Amino acid sequence: AAYLDYPVLEYQQSRRKHQASNNPHHNPPSTTTKLLPTAATHPRGSTPYNCGVVFFFHVPSTGGASIANWFRKYARPPNGNITFYQKWTRSIGRDGQFRPNQHQVHDAFIEGMNAHVENLAANEWRSGQYHLVQPPLNSTEDLWYKWRATVESQGCQMINTIMLRDPLNHAMSLYKILNQKNGTREEWMDHLEEPSGTGKWATMLDFFLYNINGPTGRNPHNVTKEEKVRRGIELLQRHFDVVSLGDHTEFMEQVLNYTGWKHLDMPHMNVHKKPLEFTKKEVEKLYKLLVRNGDVDFVDAVKQRYSGHLSYLADV
């Protein structure tokens, strides 16, 4: 089978016009969250907000390059002069080895982010992204509380955002970076065989919790899949304002609703246009391992909490 490497739901280059369906029973749910993060320290007023920081948690192979470049467009003076912050690096060299001194990247990122959320002007917005070789959210949650509290203490709002996608499509898309990490197809197919295996690749759930920071980057504490899923949903609910499942247009609309920024089209970046070829056996194996790892349950829970998935069964 051949799979095109991009999120299932393509985004549109013009703002979506929501129209009523001819079917009175068809009311598709939004793919983004209506839940307010429980880490917020005070009630919010009406949108758009006057000032704040929009922070993007960039999971690799979720169409995040398009989102990051969209934020960068707003850094241009005609588009708002909105400062964009990032400080990341690749965790693994082309020799397949983890790069040294990754803790220094962590420290530099934290120092820069601490400064990025301070001294906001009354009507100032800033943006930024979290990506590769960053402090693992699971063990540095205190930083996220601190950054939000710092922004809110200035009368502004912290808008944390994330893009997710179907876990099987995501895992298969990681195959495109095989050569970048000096890996083999067999190594890639087997990377989920052990609960705390190689950190070269990370599923969405593992990256969300642990990032990629060394050979034990995947599930370094060897916890159960149930604990990983529970912790993942807990962190989403506490800290994230926009949780989107493969829908870039909806992601844009949610951010613009919070910020009041003018509409700019999102560039379509970093697309792998060649088909990725997998056998039926490989796809079945990979899906089975993703179930065992917790990713399928995690995305199912996200769908139900943030997209109203299966909500039509609530009264059954």
C-alpha positions as CSV (number, residue, x, y, z in Angstrom):
1,A,0.0,0.0,0.0
2,A,1.1,3.6,-0.7
3,Y,0.5,6.4,1.8
4,L,0.9,10.1,1.1
5,D,2.8,11.7,3.9
6,Y,0.6,14.5,5.3
7,P,-2.2,14.9,7.8
8,V,-5.4,13.3,6.7
9,L,-7.3,16.6,6.7
10,E,-5.7,19.1,4.4
11,Y,-6.0,22.8,5.3
12,Q,-7.4,25.4,3.0
13,Q,-5.5,28.6,1.9
14,S,-8.6,30.8,2.5
15,R,-10.7,31.1,5.6
16,R,-13.3,28.4,5.8
17,K,-16.9,29.5,5.4
18,H,-19.0,27.3,7.6
19,Q,-22.3,26.5,5.9
20,A,-25.3,24.7,7.3
21,S,-25.5,21.2,6.1
22,N,-28.5,20.1,4.0
23,N,-28.7,17.1,6.4
24,P,-30.4,18.4,9.6
25,H,-28.8,15.5,11.6
26,H,-25.3,16.3,10.4
27,N,-23.4,18.7,12.6
28,P,-19.7,17.9,12.4
29,P,-17.8,18.8,15.6
30,S,-14.8,21.2,15.7
31,T,-11.4,19.6,15.8
32,T,-10.1,22.1,18.4
33,T,-10.7,22.5,22.0
34,K,-13.4,24.5,23.7
35,L,-12.0,23.5,27.1
36,L,-10.1,26.2,29.0
37,P,-6.8,25.0,30.5
38,T,-7.0,24.4,34.2
39,A,-3.6,26.1,34.7
40,A,-5.2,29.5,33.9
41,T,-4.9,31.6,37.1
42,H,-7.9,33.9,36.5
43,P,-11.1,34.1,34.5
44,R,-10.8,35.3,30.9
45,G,-12.8,38.1,29.3
46,S,-14.2,38.1,25.8
47,T,-12.0,37.4,22.7
48,P,-9.9,38.7,21.1
49,Y,-7.5,39.3,23.9
50,N,-5.4,42.5,24.0
51,C,-2.0,40.9,24.5
52,G,-0.1,37.7,25.2
53,V,2.0,34.8,23.9
54,V,1.0,32.1,21.5
55,F,3.2,29.1,22.0
56,F,3.2,26.1,19.6
57,F,4.2,22.6,20.8
58,H,5.6,21.3,17.5
59,V,5.4,17.5,17.3
60,P,7.5,16.3,14.3
61,S,5.6,15.0,11.3
62,T,2.3,16.7,12.1
63,G,2.4,19.6,9.5
64,G,4.1,21.7,12.2
65,A,6.6,23.4,9.8
66,S,3.6,25.0,8.1
67,I,2.4,26.4,11.4
68,A,5.8,27.6,12.5
69,N,6.3,29.4,9.3
70,W,2.8,30.9,9.6
71,F,3.8,32.4,12.9
72,R,7.0,33.7,11.4
73,K,5.0,35.7,8.8
74,Y,3.5,37.7,11.6
75,A,7.0,38.8,12.7
76,R,7.2,41.1,9.6
77,P,6.3,44.7,10.5
78,P,3.4,45.0,8.0
79,N,1.9,41.8,9.6
80,G,2.1,42.9,13.2
81,N,5.8,42.8,14.1
82,I,5.1,39.9,16.4
83,T,8.3,38.5,17.9
84,F,8.8,34.8,17.2
85,Y,11.0,32.7,19.6
86,Q,12.6,29.3,19.1
87,K,15.8,27.6,20.1
88,W,16.1,23.9,19.2
89,T,18.5,21.5,17.4
90,R,18.4,18.0,15.9
91,S,19.0,15.4,18.5
92,I,20.7,12.8,16.2
93,G,23.4,13.4,13.6
94,R,23.6,11.7,10.2
95,D,25.9,9.2,11.8
96,G,23.0,7.9,13.9
97,Q,24.5,9.0,17.2
98,F,22.9,11.4,19.7
99,R,24.6,14.7,19.7
100,P,26.4,15.7,22.9
101,N,25.6,18.5,25.4
102,Q,21.9,18.5,24.8
103,H,21.3,19.8,28.3
104,Q,22.9,23.0,27.1
105,V,20.2,23.4,24.5
106,H,17.6,22.8,27.3
107,D,19.2,25.5,29.4
108,A,19.4,28.0,26.6
109,F,15.8,27.4,25.6
110,I,14.5,27.9,29.1
111,E,16.5,31.1,29.6
112,G,15.2,32.5,26.3
113,M,11.6,31.5,27.0
114,N,11.8,33.1,30.5
115,A,12.7,36.4,28.9
116,H,10.2,35.9,26.0
117,V,7.2,36.0,28.4
118,E,8.3,39.0,30.4
119,N,7.8,42.8,29.9
120,L,4.9,42.6,27.5
121,A,3.4,45.9,26.5
122,A,-0.3,46.6,26.9
123,N,-1.2,45.5,23.3
124,E,1.8,43.3,22.5
125,W,1.6,39.8,21.2
126,R,4.5,37.4,20.8
127,S,4.8,33.8,19.5
128,G,7.2,30.8,19.7
129,Q,7.6,27.1,19.3
130,Y,8.7,24.1,21.3
131,H,10.4,21.5,19.1
132,L,13.4,19.1,19.2
133,V,15.8,18.8,22.1
134,Q,13.6,20.7,24.5
135,P,12.9,20.1,28.2
136,P,10.5,17.1,28.5
137,L,7.0,18.4,29.4
138,N,6.4,15.4,31.6
139,S,9.2,16.3,34.0
140,T,9.3,20.1,33.6
141,E,5.6,21.0,33.9
142,D,6.5,23.6,36.5
143,L,8.0,25.7,33.7
144,W,4.6,25.8,31.9
145,Y,2.9,26.9,35.0
146,K,5.5,29.6,35.5
147,W,5.3,30.9,31.9
148,R,1.5,31.2,32.0
149,A,1.5,32.8,35.4
150,T,4.1,35.3,34.2
151,V,2.1,36.3,31.2
152,E,-1.2,36.5,33.1
153,S,0.3,38.6,35.8
154,Q,0.8,41.3,33.2
155,G,-2.9,41.2,32.3
156,C,-2.2,39.2,29.1
157,Q,-3.0,35.6,28.0
158,M,-0.9,32.6,27.4
159,I,-2.2,30.6,24.4
160,N,-0.6,27.1,24.2
161,T,-1.3,25.2,21.0
162,I,-0.6,21.8,19.6
163,M,-1.3,19.9,16.3
164,L,-1.9,16.1,16.5
165,R,-2.8,13.6,13.8
166,D,-3.8,10.0,13.3
167,P,-1.1,7.9,15.1
168,L,-0.6,5.3,12.3
169,N,-0.2,8.0,9.7
170,H,2.2,9.8,12.0
171,A,4.3,6.7,12.7
172,M,4.5,5.9,9.0
173,S,5.5,9.4,8.1
174,L,8.6,9.1,10.4
175,Y,10.0,6.7,7.8
176,K,10.9,9.6,5.6
177,I,13.6,10.7,8.0
178,L,15.3,7.3,8.1
179,N,18.4,8.4,6.2
180,Q,18.7,11.5,8.4
181,K,19.3,9.2,11.4
182,N,21.4,6.6,9.7
183,G,18.7,4.0,10.4
184,T,17.6,0.8,8.7
185,R,14.0,-0.2,7.8
186,E,14.2,-3.1,10.2
187,E,15.4,-0.9,13.0
188,W,12.5,1.5,12.3
189,M,9.9,-1.2,12.1
190,D,11.1,-2.6,15.5
191,H,11.5,0.6,17.4
192,L,8.3,0.0,19.3
193,E,9.0,-3.6,20.2
194,E,10.2,-2.6,23.7
195,P,8.4,-0.2,26.0
196,S,11.6,1.8,26.6
197,G,13.4,1.2,23.3
198,T,15.5,3.4,21.2
199,G,15.0,7.1,21.4
200,K,15.8,7.7,17.7
201,W,12.1,7.8,16.9
202,A,9.2,8.9,19.1
203,T,5.5,8.4,18.6
204,M,3.3,11.4,19.2
205,L,2.5,10.4,22.7
206,D,6.1,9.7,23.6
207,F,7.3,12.9,22.1
208,F,4.6,14.9,23.8
209,L,5.7,13.5,27.2
210,Y,9.4,13.0,26.8
211,N,10.7,14.7,23.6
212,I,13.8,13.0,22.1
213,N,16.7,13.6,24.5
214,G,18.9,10.5,24.4
215,P,19.0,6.7,24.0
216,T,16.3,6.3,26.7
217,G,14.1,9.1,25.2
218,R,11.1,6.8,24.6
219,N,9.3,6.1,27.9
220,P,12.5,6.6,30.1
221,H,10.6,5.6,33.3
222,N,9.1,2.4,31.7
223,V,5.6,3.3,32.8
224,T,2.5,1.5,31.5
225,K,0.6,2.6,28.4
226,E,-2.4,3.5,30.7
227,E,-0.2,5.8,32.7
228,K,1.2,7.5,29.6
229,V,-2.3,8.1,28.2
230,R,-3.6,9.4,31.5
231,R,-0.6,11.7,31.9
232,G,-0.9,12.9,28.3
233,I,-4.5,13.9,28.7
234,E,-3.8,15.5,32.0
235,L,-1.1,17.7,30.5
236,L,-3.3,18.7,27.6
237,Q,-6.2,19.7,29.9
238,R,-4.0,21.6,32.2
239,H,-2.0,23.6,29.8
240,F,-3.3,23.8,26.2
241,D,-5.8,26.2,24.7
242,V,-5.9,24.9,21.2
243,V,-5.7,21.1,20.5
244,S,-6.2,20.3,16.9
245,L,-6.4,17.0,15.1
246,G,-4.9,17.5,11.6
247,D,-7.0,20.5,10.6
248,H,-4.8,23.5,9.9
249,T,-7.6,25.8,8.9
250,E,-9.4,25.3,12.2
251,F,-6.1,25.8,14.0
252,M,-5.7,29.1,12.3
253,E,-9.2,30.2,13.1
254,Q,-8.9,29.4,16.8
255,V,-5.6,31.3,17.1
256,L,-7.0,34.3,15.2
257,N,-10.1,34.2,17.5
258,Y,-7.9,34.5,20.6
259,T,-5.6,37.1,19.2
260,G,-7.4,39.3,16.7
261,W,-4.5,39.1,14.3
262,K,-5.3,39.8,10.7
263,H,-5.7,36.7,8.5
264,L,-2.6,35.5,6.7
265,D,-2.6,32.3,4.6
266,M,-0.6,29.5,6.0
267,P,2.3,28.3,3.8
268,H,2.4,24.7,2.9
269,M,5.8,23.6,4.0
270,N,8.0,20.6,4.4
271,V,5.8,18.2,2.5
272,H,7.1,14.8,1.5
273,K,5.5,14.4,-2.0
274,K,6.7,10.9,-2.8
275,P,4.5,7.9,-1.8
276,L,5.7,5.9,1.2
277,E,5.5,2.2,0.5
278,F,4.6,-0.4,3.2
279,T,3.4,-3.9,3.1
280,K,0.1,-5.0,4.6
281,K,2.0,-7.0,7.2
282,E,4.1,-3.9,8.2
283,V,1.1,-1.7,8.6
284,E,-0.7,-4.3,10.7
285,K,2.4,-4.7,12.9
286,L,2.9,-1.0,13.3
287,Y,-0.8,-0.4,14.3
288,K,-0.6,-3.3,16.8
289,L,2.5,-1.7,18.4
290,L,0.9,1.7,18.5
291,V,-2.1,0.2,20.4
292,R,0.3,-1.4,22.8
293,N,2.3,1.9,23.2
294,G,-0.9,3.9,24.1
295,D,-1.0,6.2,21.1
296,V,-4.3,4.9,19.7
297,D,-6.0,5.3,23.1
298,F,-4.4,8.8,23.5
299,V,-5.8,10.1,20.2
300,D,-9.1,8.4,20.8
301,A,-9.3,10.3,24.1
302,V,-8.4,13.5,22.4
303,K,-11.1,13.0,19.8
304,Q,-13.7,12.5,22.5
305,R,-12.6,15.4,24.7
306,Y,-11.8,18.0,22.1
307,S,-13.7,17.0,19.0
308,G,-17.0,15.6,20.3
309,H,-16.1,12.2,18.9
310,L,-19.0,9.7,19.4
311,S,-21.0,12.4,21.3
312,Y,-24.1,11.3,19.4
313,L,-24.0,8.2,21.6
314,A,-24.2,10.1,24.8
315,D,-27.9,9.6,25.3
316,V,-27.9,5.9,24.3
